[in-house]
Amino acid sequence: MDFRNAKFRASYGTFRQIPPSDGIEIAFSGRSNVGKSSLINRIFGRKNLARVSSQPGKTATINFYELENIRFADLPGYGYAKVSKSEKERWSGLIGGYLSDGRRDLELIFQLVDMRHPPSADDIAMINYLIDSELPFVVVLTKADKLNRTERAARLEALRTELPCYDQLTVVPFSAVTDEGVEEIRGIVREIAGEEY
């Protein structure tokens, strides 16, 4: 699987616009500015496959990419305060509709959490939603390069009590700067692809 062959497929702003699933899907979820676009670009070895913005809340659509027969869904970032109530409701309907659509072959969600800080209330709500919905997910701890060794050890220890069901989770520290976690995430994607083909 050559990850550099990934292509942008389509972008949808409301749930009803999204066509039916036509293959395996893997989603990326996380709060605004957690580094989803940077992660997607590093995983696929491309600089601008997903647009990176310094403005939180910029991705207001579900953006689909494809690689071979797998679709990747970049979900809008949640938890950005400076967005109107109606826009938050649209995002909620878009994300909730997508995740609860039982007709989709959603194999995995990469749930991104900023490693530098305790998970936000929205992060915890999303993780609990994924657990309650029995949706398979992996927690990706972004911005790992921003912590020194002591800070990193302290955050990893704290996450044991901050994240629900920590002992049952797969947790991958990730850095778009040092490429830490890139091969582990690619390995998870390859494993999912291998289950089908």
C-alpha positions in Angstrom: 0.0 0.0 0.0 1.6 3.3 -1.2 0.2 5.9 1.1 1.3 8.7 -1.2 -1.3 7.6 -3.7 -4.1 8.9 -1.5 -6.5 11.4 -3.2 -9.0 13.9 -2.1 -12.5 12.6 -3.1 -15.2 14.9 -1.9 -16.4 17.3 0.8 -19.9 17.5 2.4 -21.4 20.1 4.7 -24.5 18.3 5.7 -25.2 14.6 6.5 -27.9 14.2 3.9 -25.3 15.1 1.1 -23.1 12.2 2.0 -23.6 9.3 -0.5 -23.9 5.7 0.8 -20.8 3.9 1.9 -19.1 2.0 -1.0 -16.3 0.4 1.0 -14.2 0.4 4.2 -14.1 3.7 6.0 -11.7 5.1 8.6 -12.4 8.4 10.3 -10.3 11.0 12.0 -12.0 12.8 14.9 -10.8 15.5 17.4 -11.3 19.0 18.7 -10.5 22.0 16.6 -6.8 22.7 16.1 -5.7 19.3 17.5 -3.7 18.6 14.4 -6.0 16.4 12.2 -4.9 17.9 8.9 -1.2 17.7 9.9 -1.6 14.0 10.8 -3.4 13.2 7.6 -0.7 14.9 5.5 2.1 13.0 7.4 0.4 9.6 7.2 0.0 10.0 3.4 3.4 11.6 2.9 1.9 14.7 1.3 2.3 18.4 2.2 -1.1 19.7 1.2 -3.5 16.8 0.8 -5.5 18.2 3.8 -5.4 21.9 4.2 -3.8 23.0 7.5 -5.1 26.2 9.0 -3.9 28.2 12.0 -7.6 29.2 12.5 -9.4 26.7 14.7 -12.8 25.6 13.4 -11.8 26.0 9.8 -12.9 22.5 8.7 -16.6 22.7 8.7 -17.2 19.8 6.4 -16.5 16.1 6.3 -13.6 15.7 3.8 -13.2 12.3 2.2 -10.0 10.9 0.9 -9.4 7.5 -0.8 -6.5 5.1 -1.0 -7.1 1.9 -3.0 -10.5 0.7 -1.7 -10.4 2.5 1.7 -12.2 5.9 2.3 -10.8 8.2 4.9 -13.2 10.7 6.5 -11.8 13.9 8.1 -14.5 15.0 10.5 -15.0 18.7 11.5 -13.2 19.7 14.7 -15.5 20.0 17.7 -15.4 22.3 20.7 -14.4 25.6 19.1 -16.1 28.3 21.1 -16.2 31.1 18.6 -18.7 29.4 16.3 -22.4 30.3 16.2 -24.9 28.0 17.9 -26.5 27.1 14.6 -23.1 26.2 13.1 -22.3 24.1 16.1 -25.7 22.3 15.7 -24.9 21.7 12.0 -21.5 20.3 12.9 -23.1 18.1 15.6 -25.7 16.7 13.1 -23.0 16.1 10.5 -20.6 14.3 12.9 -23.3 12.5 14.8 -25.1 11.5 11.6 -22.0 10.1 10.1 -20.9 8.1 13.2 -24.3 6.7 13.9 -25.1 5.7 10.3 -25.2 1.9 10.7 -25.1 1.4 6.9 -21.5 2.6 6.7 -18.6 0.1 6.9 -16.8 2.2 9.5 -13.9 0.1 10.6 -12.0 2.5 12.8 -11.9 6.0 14.2 -8.6 7.7 15.0 -9.6 9.9 18.0 -7.0 12.7 18.3 -6.2 14.3 21.7 -3.6 17.0 22.3 -1.0 15.3 24.4 0.1 18.5 26.1 -3.1 19.0 28.0 -5.7 17.0 29.9 -8.5 15.8 27.5 -11.2 18.5 27.2 -14.8 17.8 28.3 -15.6 17.4 24.5 -12.8 14.9 24.1 -14.2 12.8 27.0 -17.7 13.1 25.7 -16.6 11.9 22.3 -14.6 9.0 23.7 -17.6 7.9 25.9 -19.8 8.2 22.8 -17.5 5.9 20.8 -17.4 3.4 23.8 -21.1 3.5 24.3 -21.7 3.1 20.5 -19.2 0.2 20.4 -17.3 1.9 17.6 -13.7 0.8 17.3 -11.2 3.5 17.9 -7.5 4.3 18.6 -6.5 7.4 20.6 -3.7 9.4 18.9 -1.9 11.8 21.2 -0.9 14.7 19.0 1.9 17.3 19.4 4.1 14.8 21.3 7.3 16.7 20.2 6.2 19.7 22.2 6.9 18.0 25.5 10.3 17.2 27.0 10.9 13.7 28.5 9.8 14.6 32.0 6.6 16.4 30.8 5.8 13.5 28.5 6.1 10.9 31.2 3.9 13.0 33.5 1.2 13.4 30.8 1.2 9.7 30.0 0.8 8.9 33.7 -2.0 11.4 34.1 -3.9 10.1 31.0 -4.3 6.8 32.8 -6.9 8.4 35.0 -8.1 11.1 32.6 -9.1 8.8 29.7 -12.1 6.5 30.2 -11.2 2.8 30.1 -7.6 3.7 29.6 -6.3 0.1 30.1 -8.4 -1.2 27.2 -7.4 1.5 24.8 -4.7 1.6 22.1 -2.9 4.8 22.5 -0.4 6.2 20.0 1.8 9.2 20.7 2.2 11.2 17.4 4.3 14.1 16.1 3.9 15.6 12.6 7.4 17.2 13.2 9.4 14.1 14.2 7.1 11.5 12.5 6.7 9.6 15.8 3.7 7.3 15.4 3.4 7.6 11.6 4.5 4.0 10.9 2.3 2.6 13.8 -0.8 4.4 12.4 0.1 3.2 8.8 0.4 -0.3 10.2 -3.0 -0.1 11.8 -4.4 1.0 8.4 -2.6 -1.8 6.6 -4.0 -4.3 9.0 -7.5 -3.1 8.4 -6.9 -3.3 4.6 -5.5 -6.8 5.0 -8.6 -8.0 6.8 -10.6 -7.4 3.6 -8.2 -8.2 0.8 
